[in-house]
Amino acid sequence: MSRIGRLPIAVPQGVEVKIDRGRVSVKGPKGSLDESLPRGITATLEDHQVHMTRRGDGKQQKALHGLARALVANAVRGVTEGFSKNLEIHGVGYRAEVKGKTVVLSLGRTHPVEYPIPEGIRIVVDKNTRISVSGIDRQQVGQVAAELRGLRPPDVYKLKGIRYENEALRKKAGKTGAA
């Protein structure tokens, strides 16, 4: 049995889980999420715990077993606590601000870059250089953070750009012999 897939998912107080024909609906204090289960994976709710079972023992089924359990566990955690990713902007004159439903970034280009904030995502800019992306859907939070980072990835020579908080970067040595 899958090491991840066999672990039960504890359902905290205030969270409602409904299982219906390959779909798991999770509703909590922060919102609601729906996850579809892969073919051959079933979920059951017993004693405030969700258990995942698989039909076969093939390699694909084992992988999907762990995946389905992780997705449902992330949904339960998302509607109770939520997820967040923090980004830092490094560079002279680089900054960000939230204007309505868009994030306006000044990233050393001739024009400011506008990024529309998707539904279900909350973006907060602190000190013009720290961006916090939060929401209940872990995949969506990670995708938005990756798209923001992709607007100006860190430069390998000067390390200017947008990076994740505590991201380890290696600075390349520039050309040598310039006198």
N, C-alpha and C positions, 0 to 999 in steps of 0.2 A: 504494500500500500504506500502511496505517496506520503512522505514525511510531513509535508505542508498540508496536503489535502485531508489527511485524517484528523487534524486538530479541529476541535469544535470551536465555533465562533460564539463568544458570549454576547448576549443581547442585553444591554443595560436597561435600567428603568427609564421609561419615557420613550423608548424606541419600539416601533411596531414593524414587524416583518411579516409579509404576505408572500406565500409561494404558490405560483399558479402556472402550470404547463411550461416549464422551462424558463420562467421569469421570476426573479426575486425582487420584490418592492420593499424598500426600506424607508420608513418615515420617522423623523425625529424632530428635536427642537429647532434645528437649523434649516430643515427642508426635507425634501424627499428625493430619492434616487431609485432608478430601475436598472437592474443588471440582467442580461439574458445569459442563460447557462448554455454551454456547448452541448452538442448532441452526445448522449451517453452519460451525462453527469446529472444527478438528481440531488435535490436538497430537501431536508426534512427539518421540522422545528419541534424540538423536544426539550421541555424544562428550561426555557429561556436560553436555549443554545441551538445553533444551526449546524447540522451535520451534513457533509457532502459525501456522496457515494458514487462510484463509477461502475459501469456495466462490465467492462472487460479489463484485461491486464496488459494490453498492448502499450507500446512506448508512447504513442500519441495520446491514448487515454490517460496514462499516468501524468503526462505533462499538463493536459487540460484539467485534470483533477486538482492539481496545485494551483493552476491559474484561476479556476473558478472560485476556489476557496479564498484566494487573495483578493479577488475583485469584490466579493461579497463582504469580506472583512474590511476592506477600504471603504465600502459604502456605509457600513455600520459606524466606522470611526468618523467618516466625513459628516454624517448627520448629527453626531454628538459633539465632536471637537472641531472639525474642519481641518484644512491643510493650508500651509503657507510656504512660500519660497521667497527668499530675500535676495535682491540684486544690488550691486554697488556700481556706481559710475565713476570711473577714474579718467582724468584728463582736464587740462586747463580749458575752461569755458564750457565743458560738458555739463548739462543739467537736465532735469525733468520737472514737469509740473502736470497736475491733473486739472483739466478744464472740462467740466461737465462729464460727458461720457467718453472722453478721449484723453490720452496721455500725450502731451506735447514734449518731444525730446529735442534738445539742441546738442548735436553730436559732431560738430566740426564740419558740417556740410554747408552748402550755400543757402539751404532752406531748413526750417524746423520739420522734424518728422512727426507725423500724427499717427497714433496707434489707437484704433477704436477699442474700447473696453467691452469684451463679450458679456452676454447675459450670464448671471450667476458668478461672476468674478468681481472681486473688490480689489482695487489698486490704490495704495496709499504711498505718497512720496514724502520722505522726511529729509530735511536739510538739503533739498534739491539734488542730492546724490545717492539717496538710498530709496530703493523701490521695493515695496512689499506687495506680493501678489497672494491673495487668499481666496478660498472658496470651499465648497463641500465636495466637489468632484476632483479627486487626486490627479486624474489624467488631464483634465482641462487646466488645472493650476500649473502643472508641469509644462504643458504645451504653450500656454501664454508666456510663462517665464522663458522658455526656450526661444520663442519668437521675439521677445523683447531683447534677449541677449544677442540674437542673430542680426539685429539692426546695426550693431557695431561690436563685433566680437573683439576680445582683447588682442592688441597688436603684439607680435612676438618680440619686437625690438624695444618698445617703450612701455608696453603693458597698458596702454591707454585703451579704453573702451568699456563695455558693460560686461560684468562678470558676476557669477554667483558669490554669495557671501562665503567666505572661507575657502574659495576655490584656489587650489595650488597651481600656480603658473610658473613656467620656466622661461626666464628671459634669455634670448639669444644674444651672443656677443656680436657686435656689429663688425664692419670691415676693419681689419688691422692694417697697420702700416701707413695710415693717413697722417702725413706730417704737416 
